[in-house]
Structure formats: C-alpha cells, structure tokens
C-alpha cells in the first residue's frame, strides 16, 4: 500500500511537471493562441475517444448535461486562449505566476455556487496575492497586457473548476472532460468559421509546430487528465492540490533553462512571485489544518 502511494505521488509530480511544460510548448509553438487552442482541444478529443474505445466506455450522457458541458467547454476554450495569449505577449514566468491567482478567484466564486459564507482568511490571503501582483505590475509594466490576459484566464479557470466541482457529483470525470473539450472545439470552430480564418494557410503548419501540438494535445492534455483521475484514487485531495501548486515553479525553472535571457526578470518580480506562490501554498496548508480539526471534533 505504501509502495503504491509513493508510486502515485511520483506520478502526480510527473503530471504537474507535464502541466508546467504546457506553458513552454505554448511559447515554442509559432501559431497564434486561438488556432493553437483549436488544435490542442481537437487532438485531445481524438486521444480521449481512443481511450474510451480501448476501455469500452460508454459515450452516452444525459440530455440535461449537454448544455452544462457546452457552456463549460466554451469557458475552458476562452481560458486556454487567454492563457496562451498571456504567454505570447509576455513570457512563461509572468503568465504562470499571475495564473496562481486562481485560488483567490475560487475563494470569491465558490461561496456563490455552494451557498456558504466568504472566508475572511481567504480574503486576507487574496489581498496578499494582490500585493504580490502590484509589485510585479510596478516593476514589469511592459508585461501589463500579459498580466491582464493571465488574470482573465485565472478567473475562468476558477469558474470552470467550481462548476466541475458540482458536475463531478452527478457525472463521470472522463465524460465531463471529453464533452467539455468537444464542445470547446465546436465553439472555437464556429468563431474561426465566421471570422473566415479557415484558409489553406491555417492548416499549413511547420513540422515543429505539428510535433509540439501533438505532444500538447496527447501527453499534456489527454494523458495528463486520465492519469490525474487515476492518481486521485490513491492520494488525498490535499496532497494533490498542494503538489499542483508547484506547477508555476516547475514551469519557471524550465523556462529559464530553455529560453534563458528572455525569462530573466528584475529582482522585484521574484519578490512579487514569492509572495503570490507563498500565499497559494499557505492557503493549502491552512485548509488542510482546518479539515484535520473538523475530523478531530467529530
């Protein structure tokens, strides 16, 4: 049992490393954010469909779920578009640190959907995150557009995470993911069709772009999702959440190694980044301690 936990804990770190590598691929792929997301979601849908066929899983979902998955699929698509736009107009480090504000947005959104009071501690931690972002904004103003895109992306990621927290009580996790990605592709396809983007040049990509997109859609999206679902059967939600918070750190280290000077920032950026990442980790620790207290009181 202990060996199984260790194996899955290492697998979780590998998954988080893969998610961190997503940002690197976004910077390496030469096409714009919207076609990039279209290709990513389409490739991921193909691979998850293959997974369903191999596992002989049913593709059927209740009619009531279709509209829910369509809306969240659209949210996920816009989330990824703004995320990759943030990387394109700034860099990996700025985008990933700003994306860490997702925990703060979740603290604001969750009480609305789950009908609970806003937690004052979460609000205080949220204000500390804003302080960290203010420091980054102040000294890295040339990346302001990237920060704005990343903030929008973080808000949307918090929104669909909260919605999925509701959906997971009624539907299978893999079915949720498949249809959200599928409807996300539909939404982006409609946008590209109406804007006249589907031209011959749209499908004429560099060989390196095809390779990066295949890795992004298969390993970083389809595989990472399936593996993360498996891992959650063996590890506590707290362990999973805390480990996922390491994603920006992995990505920033990778970006410094791969992109070098482009990713080197002013020392003030790292002060702000430290505040943001420290608050995210502290939030996880505080939530875990409160859960332990509740269990002891029972």
N, C-alpha and C positions, 0 to 999 in steps of 0.2 A: 504493500500500500504506500509506504514511504517512498519507495523507488518510483512508483507511478506518479506521485505528487511532484517529485524532483524532475522527472522527465517532462511532465506537462508544464512545470514552471519554466524550464529552459525553453520549451516550445513557445510559451507565451512571450518570452523575451525575444525570440526569433520573429514572432508575428509583429511585435511592436517595432522591431528593427526594420521589418519589411514596410510597415506603415510609414516609418520615418524616411525610408528610401523612396516612397511615393513622391515626396516633395522634390527630391533630387531628380527623379525622372521628369517631373513637370518642368524643371528648369532646363533639362537636356533636350526635351522634345521641341522641335523648332516651330510647330504649328501653333495657332492661337488657342486660347482657352476653350472656346465653345466647341470647335471641331475636336479638340483633344478630349473633352468630356464625352462627346458623342461616340468617338471610337472606344474610349475606356469602358463606357457602360455597355455598348453593344458586344464587345469582346467578352466582358464579364458575364453577360446574359448567356452567350453561347456556351461558355465553360460551365456555368451553373446548370444549364439544361443538360449538358453531357453528364454531369454529376447526378442529376435526377434520374436520367436513363440508366446509368450504371447501378444506382442504388434502388431502381424500380420504385421511385417515389411518385406519388400522385401529383399531377399538375393542377388539379381542381381546387378552387377556392370558393367560399360563399359569395353570392352576388353582393351582399352588403359590404364586403371587403374591397370590392373593385374601386369604388370612389375614394375610399380611405387611402388605398395604396397609390392611386393616381395622384392625389394631392401631395402625399409624402414623397412620391417619386419625383414630382416637379420640384419640391423643396430641396431634395438631395442633389438634383441636377444643378440648380442655381447655387447651392452651397459649393459644389465642386468647381463650377465655373468661376465664382468669385475667389475661391481658394487659389486656383491656378493663375487667375489674373493678378492676384496679390504677389505671387512668385515672379510673374513675368515683368511687372512694373517696379518691383523692389528686389528682394532676394529671399532665399530659403529661410535664413535666420529671422528676419523681420516677420515674415508670414507665419512661421511656426510659433514664435513667442506670442504674437498677437492672437493666434488661434487658441492659446491657452486660456483666454477669457471665456471660453465656452462654459466653464464651471460656474462663473459668475452669472452668465445669462440663464443657465439652468436653474440657479437659485431664484431668479426672478420669475421664470416661466412655470416651473414645477408647481408652486402653490396654486396657480390659476386652474390647472388641469386636475390636480389631485385634491383640490379644496382644503388646503392646510394653510396655516399662518406662515408669513415670511419669517425666516430665521434671522434674528438680529446679528448673530455671529457671521452668518453667510454674507450679510450686507456689509459688515465691517471688513471682511476679507475681500469683498468685491471692491470696496473703496481703496484698499491697499493695492489691488490689481490696477486700478485707475491711476494711482500714484506712479506705479512702475511704468505704465504706458505713457504717462505725461513726461517722465524722464526721457523715454525713448523718442517721443514726438519732438521734445525740445531740442535734442542734440542730433537727431537723424531726420530733420524736416524734409530732406529730399526724398524720403520714402513715405511721405504722408499718404499718398494715394494708395500705396500698397497696404498700409495700416488700415485705411478705411475699408478696402476690399476684404481684408482679413477679418475685421470686426463684423462685417455683414455675414461672412462665411461662418464665423464662430456662433453668431446668433442663430443662423439657420441650422447649424449642426446641433445646437442645444434644443431647438424646436423639434426637429425630427427624432432626436434621442428621447425626448419626453413623450412624444406621440408613440414611438415604438415601445416605450415602457408600458403604454396602455394596450397596444396591439398584441404584445407577446403573451398577454393573459388569455387571449382568445385564439391566436393563430400560431402556426409553426414558424420558427425563426427563419428557416431556409425558404419557406414560401413567401414570407414577408420580404426578404431580400430580393428574391427572384423577380417578383412582380413590381416592387418599387424601382428596381433597376430597369425593368422592361418599360414601365410607364415613363420613367425618366428619359429613356431613349425616344419614346413616342413624342414627348414634349419638345425635346431638343430638335428632333426631326421636323416637326411642324414649324418650329421657328426658322430653321435653316431653309426649309422649302419655301416659306412665304417671303423670306428675305433674299431668295434667289442665290443662295450660297452653294447649292448642289450643282457645281460645274465639273468639267473634266479635271481641272486642276485640283479640286477638293480631294479627289481620290489618287492623285499623283504625289505620293509622299516619298521622302528619302528612305533608303534602305534602313538607315539607323533609326528613323522615326518609327518604321514598322516594327522593328525589333523592340524598341523601348515601349511602344504601345501594347505589344503582345505581352510583354513582361508586366506592364502596369495593369492590364485587364485580367490576365490569368492569375499570376502569382500574388500581386499586390491587392487585388480586389476579390476575385473568386476564391482562390485558395485561402487567403487570409481570413475571409469570412467563415468558410467552412471549418477551418482549423480553430478559430476563436470560439465557435459554438461548442466544439468538442472539448476544448480546454476548460470551459466554464462548468463542465460536469464534474471536474476533479478539484478545482480551486475555488476559494471563496470569492464573492464579488469584490470584496475589499482588496484582495491581492491582485485581482485583475485590473481594477480601477487604478490602484497605485502604480502598477507596472506600466499601464498605458500612459500615465503622466510623464514617463521617461521619454516618450516619443520625440518631443522637441529637442531634448539633449542629444539623443542619437542622431537626429537629422542635422543639427548644427555642427556636430563633430564631423559627420560625413561630408557636409557642405564645405567645411574648412579644408578637409583633405582633398576633395575633388576640385573645388573652384578656387581655392587659395585666396588671393588678394580681394577678389570680388566679394567674398563673405566676411572679410575682416572689417570690424566696426570700431567706432570710438569706444573708449573705456566706459563712458556713461551708458552706452547701450547695454553693456553687460551688467551694470548696476541695476538698470531697469528690468532686464531679463531675469536677473537673480531674484528680484522682488516678486515678479509675476510667477515664476516657477516655484519659488519657496512657498508662496501663498497657496498654490494649487496642491502641493504636497501636504502642507499643513491642514488644508481642508479635508483631505483624505484621512489623515491621522485623527482629526477631531471627530469625523463621522464614525470612524471605527470605534473610538473610545466610547462614544455615546451609545453605540449598538451593544457593546460589551456591558455597559452599566444597565441597560434595559433588560438584558438576559439575566443578569445577577439579581435584579429586583423581582423577577418572576418567581 
